[in-house]
Amino acid sequence: MTGDILIVTGSRLLASRARGKDWALPLIRSSMEGVSTVVAGDAEGPDTWAREICLQLGLDGFFYCLDGAIRDPEWLVLGRWAEEDEVPAWVAPERPRWPTTRNLVMVRAAAARGKATGRQVRGLGLVDSLSPTGGTIQTIRSIRAAHIPVRTEEFFL
């Protein structure tokens, strides 16, 4: 592989917002120019749309799922970022930041893959101005902390 690695992060709320998908898809697609590998989570919205575009374009992808699996664009399990016995129940009060943990692991893995292969890593963060969780902002901060350039766009409609 010689193309860049793109980390995609975005608010799940965009999936339920009028025109959210219409706003996000061109941004995701244009960010994939020069990319051979996409890294994202498994949430509805930008993560799912990034996966769909990967399939359309025939790109490699690593999708970090909250169940601890890492999947390819066809949803085949490539490996695990967390063992099954480490994965908390959805309402586990002792692990309320499990998605944050996953996002940090995802960013670190992309950075390591870039370093190991000599490829440029970059990020795309799609923020919904009404999102109550802050997960996308946290992931953008993690990307920046890893010294990876990230393009950030905010949806206001």
N, C-alpha and C positions, 0 to 999 in steps of 0.2 A: 504494500500500500504506500502510496506517495502523497495522497491528499491530506488535508487538514483533519483534525478531530474537532467536532463541534459538540459542546455541551448545551443542551436545550433545557431551560427551566421556565415555567410559566404558571400562572394562576389557574387553578381548576375552575374558578368562577367564570372564566371566559367561555367555557362550554355551554353555560346556561344563559349567557347574555346575548341579547339581540345584536347581531353583527359581530359578535366576539370572534367567531370562527372566520368570517370574511375578513376581519382585520388581521388576524394572526397568521393565516395560511400564507399570504404572500411574503410576510416577514420571515417565516420559517424557511420557505422555499428559497428565497433570495440569499439567506444566510448559509444555505447548503452549497452554494457555488464554491468549487475548489475543495470540497469536503469528500472524504472517502469513508469516514466513520462518524456515527452520531452516538452520543451518550445522553440518556434521559432517564426519567423515572417511569412509573406505570400509571400515573393519574390520568383521569379523563381530562380532555382539553389539549393543551400544547404538547404534552408528552405523547398522547395518542396520535395527534396529527403529525408529529415528527416521525413516528413509527410508520404511519401510512405513506408519507413522502419517501422514507427510506425504501419501502417496498416498491414504490413506483419507479424510483431512480436506481434501484439495485445496489444501494449502499450497505455497508456493514453497519451494524448497530449493536449497542449494549444497553439494554433496558433494565434498570435496577428496580426490582419489585419489592413491595413492602413485605412479601412473604419470604424474603431472603434470597430469592432466585435472581439470576442474571439471565435475561432472555435475548434472543436475536430478533430481528424484525418479523420473522415468521412465527415467533413466540415459542421457539424451541429453547429448552433450558441449556445454557452454556456452562453454568457453574453456579456457585452461591457466594454471596457477600456476607451472609449470616447463616449459621446453622439453624436447622428447624427448631431445635430446643431453645434457641435464643430469641426467636420471634415471639413478641408478646401478643396477647389477645388484643383485639381492637380497642377495648375499653380499659386496658390495664393502667391503673393510676400510677404504678411504679415505673412505667415507661411512656410517659405522655409525649415525649419528643422523638419517637421512633422515626417518623418521616425526616426529621432534621438529621438524625444519625445516618440514615440512608443517603441523604443528599450530600453530606460531608464525605462519606465513603465513595460515592459516585464521582465527585470532583477530584478527590485524591487519586482515584484509579485512572481517570482520564489524564491527569497531569503525569502520572507515572508512565502511562502508555506513550504519551507524547515524548517524554524524555528517553524512554527505552528505544523508541523507533526514530528519533530525530525529527518528529513531525510537529508542526505548529498546532497548538490547542487554543481554541477560542470559545467564547460563550455567547449565548443569546438568552436574555431574560425578558419575558413578557409579563409585565406587572399590570394587574387590574386595580384601578384606583379604589375600588370598593371592597377588595379582598380583606377579610378580617383576620386571616391566619398569620401572614407575614412569612410564610415558608419560601416564597419566591425571592423575597428580599434577602432572607438568610442565605439562600443558595448563591445569590449574586455576590454577597459579601464573602462567602467561602471561595468563589471563583477568583475574586479580586485578591483575597489573602494568599492564594496560590500563585499570584503574579501572572494570571491568565487574563488577557484582554476580553472584555465582555461588552457587547452591545445591549443596551437596555432601552426598551420601549414601554410606554405606559398607555393603557387604554382608559379613556375618559368618558366614552359615550354612554 
